[in-house]
């Protein structure tokens, strides 16, 4: 005796397959958006560091501890 699948069972299986495809597509979209977000964050961070480096005054190679102090000890 062979078992054939009824129309209802076939419809259920089709809906399950469609749901799996939909879930997989959503997962791939999230992964793509996450990758794009990481690239964007990295680019913004690099731009910020570049901008900060350009704005930083040139201290002639002296570190913070080697900067000149006035008579009252204030660093300038």
N, C-alpha and C positions, 0 to 999 in steps of 0.2 A: 504494500500500500504506500503510495507516495503522497506527501503532504504538499498541497499547493497553498500559496499565500493568498489570502483574501484581499479584496480591494482596500479594505480598511487597514490591514497590516501593511500593505504597500504604501498607502498614504502616510501612515505613521512613520515608516522607514524613510520616506521622502522628506518628511518634515524634520526628522532627526538629522538627516544628511545636510539639509539646508541650514539648520541651526549650527552644525559643526563648521560649515563653510563660513557662515557669518561670524562666528567666534574667532576663527582663524584670521579672517580679514581684519577684524577689529584689533587682534593682537599684533598683526603686522603693521597696521597703521600706527598703533601706539609706539611700537619699536622705532618706526621711521620718524615720528614726531619727536621722540625722546632723543634720537641721534641728532636731529636738526637743532633741538634745543641745546644739547651739549656743545655742538659746534658754535652756535650763536653765543653762548655764555663764554666759551673760550676766546672767541674773537673780541667780545666786549671787554673781557679782562685784559687781553693783550693790548687793546687800544688804550685802556685806562692806564696800564703800566707805562706805555710809551708816552702818553700825555703827561703823566706825573714826572717821568724822567726829563722831559723837555722843560717843564715848569720849575724843576728843582734848580736853585742857584748853584753855580759852580763854586765849590769851596776850595779849589786849588789842591785837591787831594788830601785835605786834612779831614780827619774824623771828628766826631762831636767832641771828644775829649781834648783835642788839640786846638780847638778854636780859641781865638783871643778872648781875654777877659779884661774888663775895665777894673779900676781900682777897687770897686765895691764887689767884685766877683761875678758881675752879670756877664753872661755869655752873649757875644754878638758876632 
